[in-house]
Amino acid sequence: MSGYLSGPQVRNALTASNLTQTQLATIWTLADVDKDGQLRAEEFILAMHLVDMVKTGRPLPLTLPSDLVPPYLRNSRPVEMLNGSGPYLSTGLIDGTSELEPAHKNKYNAQQELERQRREDWERVRKEELWRTREREREDITVLRAKKKSLEMELEAVGSRHKQLSDGLRDAQSKRRIQRAEIDLINQRRDGRASKINALQAQFEDYQRKLVQLVPQQQRLTERLKN
């Protein structure tokens, strides 16, 4: 197996063990064999094995026994046993080229079975995490679809309102044009009547001037009639 587990995967798996924070911190320190601050699949398998050790009442080792070191790290550097003084795994035992004594073979087979079980656990955790991720994505898609539908309805309502306002504006503009035409017609009639009034006023004034001019003649005629 290869690759790293995500933070949520490791956190969910370790938290589900119901161990104390101190125990979990110790397990993390032991399982992070290459000290890179994250767990590979094999290191996660080791961490779950250490969890089982605690649950069955066995104490956690101060240092990681060499037989628990993931195979891909065994060739990089030897790891001391619990007492800190060795022995180290031989190269032949690591690569499987030497003959194994029955006790070692049984231990090796048990370790292989443990790793197989831990791989299955890791696959299960990974599948559960993928399933939860897909569920969250489905929920997000459902929410987004609902929001899209809501926005479409709002857009339709806004479009309808815009049409109503546009129709109302056109009606108002049409009425305004009609009223302006009526006002222009009234103004034209008013101007025409004002012109007629001015003409009549001019005629009246002309008649008054002529009347004033006839007054002396009227007086002279009156004097003649008296004589």
LOLUMDREN-387459 format. One line per 10 residues: number of its first residue (from 1); for each residue x, y, z of N, C-alpha, C. Coordinates in pm, 1 decimal. Example, Ala and Ser with C-alpha at 12.3 -4.5 7.8 and 13.67 -1.06 7.14 Angstrom:
2
1	1319.0,-569.0,780.0,1230.0,-450.0,780.0,1320.0,-330.0,780.0 ~ 1285.0,-225.0,708.0,1367.0,-106.0,714.0,1290.0,3.0,787.0
***
This chain:
227
1	84.3,-119.4,0.0,0.0,0.0,0.0,87.8,124.5,0.0 ~ 38.7,231.1,-51.7,115.0,354.7,-55.9,20.5,470.8,-36.2 ~ 79.8,587.2,-15.1,-1.1,706.6,2.3,-22.8,738.4,148.7 ~ -69.0,861.2,172.5,-92.8,908.1,307.8,-242.0,915.8,334.7 ~ -278.5,898.8,462.2,-417.3,917.4,502.0,-441.0,1065.2,528.1 ~ -562.4,1108.5,500.6,-596.2,1247.3,527.2,-613.7,1268.9,677.0 ~ -603.3,1394.4,718.3,-620.8,1427.5,859.4,-752.8,1379.0,916.4 ~ -867.0,1404.5,847.2,-995.8,1357.2,900.1,-1002.2,1206.0,914.3 ~ -941.0,1131.2,821.2,-943.9,985.6,830.5,-873.6,938.0,957.2 ~ -753.0,988.8,981.5,-677.4,948.0,1100.0,-749.0,992.9,1226.6
11	-795.5,1117.2,1227.7,-862.0,1170.0,1346.8,-986.9,1089.6,1380.6 ~ -1068.2,1059.5,1279.8,-1191.0,983.5,1304.9,-1160.8,844.0,1358.3 ~ -1059.4,779.1,1298.9,-1027.5,642.8,1340.7,-972.9,639.8,1482.7 ~ -881.3,731.6,1515.0,-821.3,731.5,1648.5,-920.1,778.5,1754.8 ~ -999.8,878.4,1722.7,-1097.3,928.0,1819.8,-1200.7,821.3,1852.7 ~ -1235.2,739.4,1753.1,-1334.7,634.5,1775.7,-1285.3,527.7,1872.7 ~ -1154.6,525.3,1900.7,-1100.5,424.6,1992.5,-1132.1,456.1,2137.8 ~ -1173.0,582.1,2166.1,-1207.8,624.6,2302.5,-1089.3,618.3,2398.6 ~ -967.6,628.0,2346.0,-849.8,634.1,2432.2,-825.8,778.1,2476.0 ~ -740.7,793.8,2577.7,-710.9,927.8,2627.0,-620.9,1000.9,2527.4
21	-616.6,1132.7,2543.4,-531.6,1212.1,2455.4,-384.3,1175.4,2473.1 ~ -344.9,1144.4,2596.4,-205.8,1105.0,2621.1,-172.7,975.7,2548.6 ~ -263.1,878.1,2557.2,-240.8,750.8,2488.7,-235.9,770.5,2336.9 ~ -327.5,851.7,2285.8,-329.5,875.7,2141.2,-202.9,947.7,2095.4 ~ -154.0,1041.3,2178.2,-30.6,1112.0,2142.6,87.4,1015.5,2138.4 ~ 92.7,922.4,2235.8,200.6,822.8,2237.2,191.5,731.6,2115.5 ~ 69.8,689.4,2082.9,49.9,603.1,1966.1,93.5,674.7,1839.3 ~ 58.8,801.7,1828.1,99.9,878.1,1709.6,252.7,885.1,1700.3 ~ 317.9,912.7,1812.8,464.2,923.3,1812.9,529.0,792.5,1769.3 ~ 475.9,679.8,1818.6,532.3,549.8,1782.8,501.7,513.5,1637.5
31	380.6,544.8,1592.2,339.2,503.9,1457.6,404.1,589.0,1349.2 ~ 434.9,714.2,1380.6,499.4,801.3,1281.6,647.9,766.0,1277.1 ~ 678.3,652.1,1216.2,813.5,596.5,1220.5,913.7,688.7,1152.9 ~ 877.1,744.1,1036.9,972.0,828.6,964.6,968.3,973.8,1010.8 ~ 885.5,1003.8,1112.2,880.6,1135.9,1175.7,857.7,1248.7,1074.7 ~ 764.3,1224.3,981.7,733.4,1328.8,883.8,604.5,1402.3,917.6 ~ 546.8,1372.6,1034.8,427.6,1443.8,1078.6,298.8,1396.5,1016.2 ~ 301.8,1285.4,941.1,181.4,1229.6,881.5,196.7,1078.6,871.4 ~ 84.4,1010.7,851.9,86.1,864.7,853.5,63.0,808.6,713.9 ~ 154.8,720.5,673.2,129.8,640.3,554.8,31.1,529.6,590.5
41	-10.1,454.9,489.9,-104.7,346.3,515.4,-46.7,245.4,613.4 ~ 82.7,208.8,593.6,144.4,111.2,683.8,156.5,166.1,825.2 ~ 185.0,295.1,837.6,195.0,356.0,970.2,58.1,362.8,1036.6 ~ -45.0,383.7,958.1,-180.3,382.8,1013.6,-216.7,243.3,1064.8 ~ -177.8,141.3,988.0,-200.7,3.8,1032.8,-130.8,-20.1,1166.7 ~ -7.8,28.8,1177.6,66.4,16.0,1302.9,-5.3,89.1,1415.7 ~ -55.8,209.2,1388.8,-127.0,286.1,1491.3,-248.7,209.5,1541.4 ~ -325.0,148.1,1450.7,-442.4,72.3,1492.5,-402.6,-51.4,1573.2 ~ -287.7,-111.3,1540.8,-238.2,-224.2,1620.1,-204.8,-178.8,1762.2 ~ -142.1,-63.0,1775.4,-110.2,-9.8,1907.7,-237.4,23.5,1985.2
51	-340.0,70.0,1915.7,-469.3,95.2,1981.0,-524.3,-34.5,2038.7 ~ -516.4,-141.8,1959.2,-564.4,-271.6,2008.0,-483.6,-318.8,2128.5 ~ -353.4,-290.4,2128.4,-270.8,-328.4,2243.2,-322.8,-263.2,2370.8 ~ -352.3,-133.5,2362.4,-401.4,-61.7,2480.5,-536.6,-116.5,2523.4 ~ -624.0,-144.7,2426.3,-757.9,-193.0,2459.8,-754.4,-330.5,2525.6 ~ -654.2,-410.2,2491.5,-643.0,-544.2,2552.5,-560.9,-542.8,2680.8 ~ -524.4,-422.8,2728.4,-455.7,-412.2,2856.3,-305.5,-418.1,2849.7 ~ -248.9,-427.2,2731.3,-103.6,-431.9,2719.6,-47.7,-290.2,2718.8 ~ 65.3,-268.6,2786.7,123.1,-133.4,2790.6,189.1,-98.8,2657.6 ~ 190.7,29.6,2628.6,258.9,75.7,2508.2,409.6,74.8,2531.8
61	488.8,34.9,2432.1,634.8,36.2,2449.1,688.2,178.9,2449.8 ~ 803.0,194.9,2514.5,867.0,326.4,2514.0,926.1,357.8,2377.4 ~ 980.9,253.8,2313.0,1029.4,267.0,2175.9,967.6,155.7,2093.5 ~ 961.7,176.9,1963.8,892.5,82.3,1877.1,978.0,-42.3,1854.8 ~ 925.1,-161.7,1886.9,999.9,-285.3,1858.3,1024.1,-299.3,1708.5 ~ 1137.3,-358.8,1676.1,1174.6,-368.2,1535.1,1078.8,-455.0,1455.2 ~ 1014.0,-553.3,1522.1,923.4,-639.4,1446.5,792.8,-569.5,1411.8 ~ 770.5,-450.1,1467.1,650.8,-373.1,1432.6,679.3,-263.9,1330.1 ~ 806.5,-246.1,1296.0,840.7,-143.1,1198.0,785.4,-183.5,1062.0 ~ 714.4,-94.0,991.2,663.7,-126.7,857.4,776.4,-172.2,766.1
71	750.9,-270.6,681.4,857.0,-327.3,596.5,928.9,-224.5,511.1 ~ 857.9,-124.2,461.0,922.7,-30.6,368.7,1025.9,57.4,439.4 ~ 1022.9,58.4,577.1,1119.6,138.2,651.6,1231.4,54.1,711.9 ~ 1219.2,-76.6,702.7,1318.4,-160.7,769.5,1455.1,-152.2,703.5 ~ 1458.5,-129.5,574.6,1586.6,-121.6,504.9,1653.3,13.8,521.1 ~ 1575.1,115.3,563.8,1632.6,249.2,573.2,1716.6,266.4,697.9 ~ 1669.6,210.6,812.4,1748.1,221.3,935.1,1698.6,116.1,1032.1 ~ 1785.2,56.3,1114.5,1740.5,-41.5,1213.9,1669.8,28.3,1328.1 ~ 1575.8,-41.1,1388.2,1502.1,11.8,1501.7,1524.7,-79.6,1620.0 ~ 1553.1,-22.0,1736.9,1584.7,-100.0,1854.3,1461.3,-165.5,1911.7
81	1484.5,-270.7,1985.6,1376.8,-338.1,2056.2,1338.6,-256.2,2177.9 ~ 1244.1,-306.6,2255.5,1190.7,-235.1,2369.8,1299.0,-196.2,2468.8 ~ 1397.7,-284.8,2490.4,1500.4,-253.5,2589.5,1603.5,-155.3,2537.4 ~ 1592.5,-115.5,2409.1,1679.5,-12.6,2354.2,1817.5,-61.2,2318.8 ~ 1846.5,-191.9,2331.4,1981.8,-239.2,2305.1,1988.9,-339.4,2191.3 ~ 1883.2,-358.7,2116.2,1885.3,-454.7,2007.3,1811.7,-579.1,2049.7 ~ 1817.4,-689.8,1979.9,1894.1,-698.4,1855.2,1817.4,-636.9,1739.3 ~ 1887.4,-614.7,1627.7,1825.1,-563.8,1507.5,1777.6,-679.4,1422.1 ~ 1680.3,-651.1,1333.8,1638.5,-753.5,1238.5,1748.8,-774.5,1137.4 ~ 1774.8,-898.5,1108.1,1877.1,-927.0,1008.0,1824.0,-897.1,869.7
91	1917.8,-872.7,777.3,1877.4,-843.1,640.1,1802.2,-959.6,580.0 ~ 1844.1,-1079.6,611.6,1775.4,-1195.7,557.6,1633.7,-1205.8,605.9 ~ 1609.3,-1171.9,733.0,1473.7,-1178.2,786.0,1386.6,-1071.2,723.1 ~ 1449.0,-957.5,692.5,1371.7,-848.0,633.5,1326.2,-884.2,494.1 ~ 1418.8,-932.0,411.4,1382.1,-957.3,272.0,1330.6,-1098.2,249.3 ~ 1329.3,-1182.7,356.2,1270.7,-1315.5,345.3,1359.5,-1416.9,278.0 ~ 1490.9,-1386.6,265.3,1578.8,-1478.5,193.3,1637.9,-1584.9,283.7 ~ 1642.8,-1559.4,414.9,1699.7,-1658.7,505.6,1592.1,-1753.8,552.4 ~ 1635.0,-1865.2,601.9,1539.6,-1961.2,654.0,1490.2,-1912.7,789.3 ~ 1361.8,-1924.5,811.6,1301.6,-1879.7,935.8,1279.6,-1998.7,1027.2
101	1316.8,-1981.8,1152.4,1285.2,-2083.2,1250.6,1134.7,-2085.7,1272.3 ~ 1080.5,-2197.5,1320.0,933.9,-2206.5,1336.1,875.9,-2092.8,1417.6 ~ 940.9,-2056.4,1529.1,886.4,-1948.6,1612.9,885.6,-1817.6,1536.4 ~ 997.0,-1791.6,1466.1,1003.7,-1668.5,1387.8,903.8,-1671.8,1273.7 ~ 888.3,-1792.0,1213.1,794.8,-1803.0,1101.7,652.6,-1776.8,1148.8 ~ 616.2,-1832.9,1264.0,481.9,-1808.7,1317.4,461.4,-1660.6,1347.6 ~ 566.0,-1600.9,1405.3,556.8,-1458.2,1436.6,544.8,-1375.8,1308.7 ~ 620.9,-1418.6,1206.9,615.7,-1348.3,1078.4,478.0,-1362.7,1015.0 ~ 423.2,-1485.6,1020.2,289.7,-1507.6,963.7,184.1,-1427.7,1038.8 ~ 198.6,-1422.8,1172.1,103.2,-1344.4,1251.5,112.4,-1196.4,1215.3
111	238.1,-1150.8,1195.0,256.4,-1011.0,1156.5,194.0,-983.5,1020.2 ~ 211.0,-1077.4,927.1,151.8,-1061.2,795.1,-0.2,-1057.3,803.3 ~ -56.6,-1145.3,887.0,-201.9,-1146.5,904.6,-248.9,-1016.0,966.9 ~ -170.5,-965.9,1064.3,-205.4,-839.0,1127.6,-203.2,-725.8,1025.2 ~ -100.0,-726.5,941.9,-92.1,-622.3,840.0,-207.1,-633.4,741.2 ~ -245.4,-757.1,707.4,-358.7,-774.9,616.5,-486.7,-718.2,678.2 ~ -507.2,-748.3,806.6,-626.1,-696.7,874.1,-623.9,-544.5,880.2 ~ -503.5,-490.1,907.0,-494.3,-344.8,915.9,-515.9,-280.1,779.0 ~ -470.5,-349.1,675.0,-497.7,-297.0,540.9,-647.6,-293.0,514.2 ~ -715.0,-398.6,557.4,-860.7,-400.5,541.3,-925.1,-287.6,621.2
121	-872.9,-265.6,745.2,-925.6,-155.1,825.8,-901.1,-21.3,756.4 ~ -780.3,-6.8,701.6,-748.4,118.2,632.7,-838.4,139.4,511.3 ~ -860.1,30.7,435.8,-948.8,40.2,319.7,-1090.4,76.0,363.2 ~ -1133.9,16.7,474.9,-1268.1,46.5,524.8,-1279.7,193.3,565.4 ~ -1177.7,241.8,638.7,-1179.6,382.4,679.3,-1178.3,473.6,557.5 ~ -1094.0,437.1,459.0,-1085.8,519.1,338.1,-1218.6,520.0,262.5 ~ -1283.3,403.0,252.3,-1411.9,395.5,183.5,-1518.5,474.5,258.5 ~ -1515.7,464.6,393.2,-1613.2,541.2,471.6,-1592.5,690.9,451.7 ~ -1465.9,732.3,449.1,-1437.8,874.1,427.8,-1482.8,918.5,288.5 ~ -1457.1,832.6,188.6,-1503.2,865.1,53.1,-1655.2,871.4,46.9
131	-1719.9,778.6,118.3,-1866.3,778.4,119.3,-1919.0,906.0,184.6 ~ -1857.1,945.4,298.0,-1900.0,1069.0,363.6,-1875.1,1189.6,273.9 ~ -1762.0,1187.1,202.8,-1733.0,1297.1,110.5,-1837.6,1304.8,0.3 ~ -1873.5,1188.2,-55.0,-1976.8,1187.0,-159.6,-2111.1,1233.6,-105.4 ~ -2142.2,1193.0,18.7,-2268.5,1236.4,78.3,-2270.0,1387.9,95.9 ~ -2155.6,1442.5,143.1,-2148.6,1588.1,157.7,-2162.3,1656.5,22.6 ~ -2099.5,1597.9,-79.5,-2110.5,1656.3,-213.2,-2254.3,1649.8,-263.4 ~ -2321.8,1535.4,-236.8,-2462.8,1525.4,-277.8,-2547.1,1630.4,-206.3 ~ -2521.3,1646.1,-75.4,-2596.8,1746.8,-0.5,-2568.6,1886.5,-55.3 ~ -2440.9,1913.1,-85.7,-2406.4,2044.2,-142.3,-2476.2,2065.2,-275.9
141	-2479.7,1959.2,-358.4,-2545.7,1970.3,-488.6,-2695.2,1996.7,-470.0 ~ -2756.4,1925.8,-372.6,-2898.8,1947.2,-346.0,-2924.7,2090.6,-302.5 ~ -2838.0,2141.4,-213.2,-2853.6,2279.7,-166.4,-2835.9,2377.5,-282.2 ~ -2735.0,2352.1,-366.2,-2710.2,2441.1,-479.7,-2826.7,2438.5,-578.5 ~ -2883.3,2318.8,-600.2,-2998.4,2310.8,-690.0,-3116.8,2387.9,-634.1 ~ -3137.7,2375.1,-501.8,-3247.5,2449.3,-439.0,-3224.5,2600.0,-451.5 ~ -3097.8,2642.5,-428.8,-3066.8,2784.6,-442.8,-3087.5,2830.4,-587.0 ~ -3046.2,2744.9,-682.5,-3064.2,2779.3,-823.1,-3212.2,2795.6,-855.5 ~ -3295.8,2701.1,-807.1,-3439.5,2709.7,-831.1,-3496.5,2836.3,-769.9 ~ -3452.0,2867.2,-646.5,-3500.1,2988.3,-580.6,-3459.9,3112.8,-658.3
151	-3334.5,3115.7,-705.7,-3288.0,3231.1,-782.9,-3362.9,3242.8,-915.4 ~ -3392.8,3127.6,-977.6,-3469.2,3132.0,-1102.3,-3608.6,3188.7,-1078.6 ~ -3671.3,3148.0,-966.3,-3803.5,3201.1,-934.0,-3796.3,3350.6,-905.4 ~ -3691.6,3392.1,-831.6,-3675.4,3534.6,-804.1,-3651.6,3611.9,-933.5 ~ -3570.5,3553.3,-1022.6,-3543.7,3619.0,-1150.2,-3671.2,3631.5,-1232.3 ~ -3752.7,3526.1,-1230.4,-3879.9,3531.4,-1302.8,-3970.5,3639.0,-1245.2 ~ -3974.3,3648.1,-1110.4,-4056.7,3751.1,-1046.6,-4005.2,3890.4,-1080.8 ~ -3872.2,3906.2,-1080.4,-3814.5,4036.1,-1115.8,-3845.7,4070.3,-1261.2 ~ -3837.6,3968.8,-1349.9,-3870.2,3992.9,-1490.2,-4014.9,4035.3,-1508.4 ~ -4105.5,3968.2,-1434.4,-4246.8,4004.9,-1442.3,-4269.3,4146.8,-1391.1
161	-4203.6,4179.2,-1279.7,-4216.6,4314.2,-1224.4,-4159.6,4417.9,-1320.6 ~ -4047.6,4383.9,-1383.6,-3986.1,4475.3,-1480.7,-4079.9,4499.7,-1598.3 ~ -4147.9,4393.4,-1643.8,-4242.6,4408.8,-1754.4,-4358.7,4498.9,-1713.8 ~ -4409.7,4478.1,-1590.5,-4518.8,4562.5,-1543.4,-4476.7,4709.1,-1538.2 ~ -4356.6,4732.7,-1485.0,-4308.7,4870.6,-1476.1,-4286.4,4930.1,-1615.3 ~ -4234.2,4848.1,-1706.3,-4211.6,4897.0,-1843.0,-4343.6,4932.0,-1910.4 ~ -4443.8,4843.2,-1893.3,-4575.7,4872.1,-1950.5,-4634.9,4998.0,-1888.7 ~ -4621.5,5010.7,-1756.5,-4672.5,5130.5,-1689.7,-4602.1,5256.1,-1737.5 ~ -4470.5,5244.7,-1758.6,-4394.3,5360.4,-1806.6,-4438.6,5399.9,-1947.3 ~ -4459.6,5299.2,-2033.0,-4506.4,5330.3,-2168.6,-4644.4,5395.5,-2165.5
171	-4733.2,5344.3,-2078.9,-4866.2,5405.5,-2067.5,-4855.5,5549.8,-2019.5 ~ -4769.5,5571.2,-1919.3,-4753.6,5707.3,-1866.5,-4697.0,5800.2,-1973.0 ~ -4599.7,5750.0,-2050.1,-4542.0,5832.6,-2156.4,-4645.3,5863.5,-2264.1 ~ -4728.8,5763.4,-2296.1,-4833.5,5786.2,-2395.9,-4933.7,5890.6,-2346.7 ~ -4975.8,5877.8,-2220.2,-5069.1,5976.0,-2163.8,-5005.5,6114.6,-2159.6 ~ -4876.4,6117.2,-2128.3,-4808.3,6246.2,-2123.3,-4804.2,6310.9,-2260.7 ~ -4780.8,6231.5,-2365.5,-4780.6,6286.9,-2501.4,-4918.7,6340.6,-2538.5 ~ -5022.9,6263.6,-2500.7,-5159.5,6308.7,-2530.8,-5190.0,6438.8,-2457.5 ~ -5153.7,6442.9,-2328.3,-5179.1,6564.3,-2250.4,-5101.3,6682.9,-2305.9 ~ -4977.4,6658.3,-2348.4,-4897.8,6767.0,-2404.8,-4960.5,6817.5,-2535.2
181	-5011.9,6723.4,-2615.7,-5078.6,6765.2,-2739.8,-5202.5,6848.1,-2708.7 ~ -5278.0,6803.8,-2605.9,-5396.9,6880.5,-2567.2,-5358.8,7019.3,-2517.1 ~ -5250.7,7024.9,-2437.7,-5205.4,7155.0,-2386.8,-5160.2,7244.9,-2501.5 ~ -5088.9,7185.3,-2597.4,-5044.8,7264.8,-2712.9,-5164.9,7318.3,-2790.6 ~ -5268.5,7233.5,-2806.0,-5388.4,7277.7,-2876.9,-5457.2,7390.9,-2801.4 ~ -5465.9,7375.5,-2669.3,-5527.4,7481.5,-2587.4,-5447.4,7610.5,-2598.7 ~ -5313.5,7595.5,-2596.0,-5229.0,7715.2,-2608.6,-5248.0,7781.6,-2744.7 ~ -5262.5,7699.3,-2849.1,-5285.3,7756.2,-2981.8,-5418.1,7831.9,-2985.9 ~ -5521.5,7770.4,-2928.4,-5652.1,7837.7,-2924.9,-5644.2,7966.5,-2843.3 ~ -5572.3,7959.1,-2731.7,-5557.6,8078.9,-2648.2,-5485.3,8188.7,-2724.5
191	-5379.3,8150.0,-2794.6,-5304.8,8249.9,-2871.5,-5392.7,8309.7,-2982.0 ~ -5475.8,8222.3,-3045.2,-5564.8,8273.4,-3150.5,-5666.9,8371.1,-3094.2 ~ -5724.4,8337.0,-2980.8,-5822.3,8426.2,-2918.9,-5755.8,8555.2,-2872.4 ~ -5633.9,8543.1,-2821.2,-5563.4,8664.3,-2778.2,-5538.4,8756.4,-2897.6 ~ -5506.3,8695.2,-3012.7,-5485.3,8777.4,-3133.5,-5613.6,8848.8,-3174.1 ~ -5725.1,8776.7,-3166.6,-5853.2,8838.2,-3200.9,-5886.4,8951.2,-3104.2 ~ -5861.1,8925.8,-2974.9,-5889.3,9030.0,-2874.9,-5803.3,9153.0,-2900.2 ~ -5677.0,9128.9,-2932.7,-5587.8,9241.9,-2960.9,-5635.1,9319.8,-3083.6 ~ -5682.5,9244.8,-3184.8,-5732.2,9312.9,-3305.5,-5856.4,9396.5,-3274.0 ~ -5947.7,9338.1,-3195.6,-6068.2,9411.8,-3157.4,-6033.6,9533.5,-3072.3
201	-5933.4,9517.0,-2984.8,-5891.0,9629.6,-2901.2,-5835.2,9741.7,-2987.9 ~ -5759.3,9701.7,-3089.7,-5703.2,9803.7,-3179.9,-5814.7,9875.2,-3255.7 ~ -5915.0,9798.6,-3302.2,-6028.0,9861.3,-3371.3,-6104.1,9955.6,-3278.4 ~ -6122.3,9913.0,-3153.4,-6193.6,9996.2,-3056.6,-6119.9,10127.5,-3033.7 ~ -5988.5,10116.6,-3017.7,-5909.3,10238.1,-2996.4,-5914.9,10328.8,-3119.8 ~ -5915.0,10266.1,-3238.0,-5923.5,10346.5,-3360.8,-6057.6,10418.6,-3368.6 ~ -6163.8,10347.0,-3331.8,-6295.8,10409.4,-3332.3,-6302.8,10524.0,-3231.1 ~ -6237.7,10505.6,-3116.0,-6237.9,10611.6,-3015.3,-6166.8,10736.4,-3068.0 ~ -6052.8,10716.6,-3136.3,-5980.7,10831.5,-3191.8,-6068.1,10904.9,-3295.3 ~ -6130.6,10825.2,-3380.2,-6216.8,10887.5,-3481.1,-6334.0,10963.1,-3416.4
211	-6386.7,10905.5,-3308.7,-6497.1,10969.3,-3238.4,-6453.4,11101.3,-3177.1 ~ -6332.3,11100.3,-3122.5,-6279.2,11224.3,-3064.2,-6262.9,11330.0,-3172.6 ~ -6219.0,11285.2,-3289.6,-6201.6,11379.9,-3399.6,-6336.0,11435.9,-3448.5 ~ -6443.7,11360.2,-3432.0,-6576.1,11406.7,-3478.2,-6644.6,11499.8,-3378.2 ~ -6595.9,11507.0,-3257.2,-6660.4,11590.8,-3155.0,-6662.8,11739.0,-3196.6 ~ -6552.4,11798.8,-3243.5,-6557.2,11940.5,-3284.8,-6656.6,11962.6,-3398.4 ~ -6658.4,11869.7,-3493.2,-6751.6,11884.7,-3603.9,-6895.2,11879.5,-3553.1 ~ -6917.6,11790.8,-3455.6,-7052.1,11780.6,-3399.3,-7092.0,11912.4,-3331.1 ~ -6996.0,11973.5,-3262.3,-7024.0,12098.5,-3191.7,-7055.4,12209.8,-3292.2 ~ -6978.8,12214.2,-3402.0,-7003.1,12317.4,-3501.4,-7141.1,12300.3,-3565.6
221	-7175.0,12174.8,-3593.7,-7305.6,12150.6,-3652.9,-7416.4,12189.0,-3555.7 ~ -7391.8,12163.7,-3430.6,-7492.9,12198.8,-3329.8,-7510.6,12349.5,-3324.0 ~ -7400.8,12425.9,-3332.1,-7407.4,12571.1,-3329.8,-7482.9,12622.7,-3451.2 ~ -7459.8,12566.1,-3564.9,-7528.1,12608.7,-3685.9,-7677.6,12585.2,-3675.8 ~ -7713.0,12473.2,-3621.4,-7855.3,12443.0,-3608.6,-7922.7,12541.4,-3514.4 ~ -7854.2,12585.7,-3414.7,-7912.2,12681.8,-3321.7,-7931.7,12816.6,-3390.1 ~ -7843.6,12856.2,-3477.0,-7853.3,12984.1,-3545.8,-7955.1,12973.6,-3659.1
***
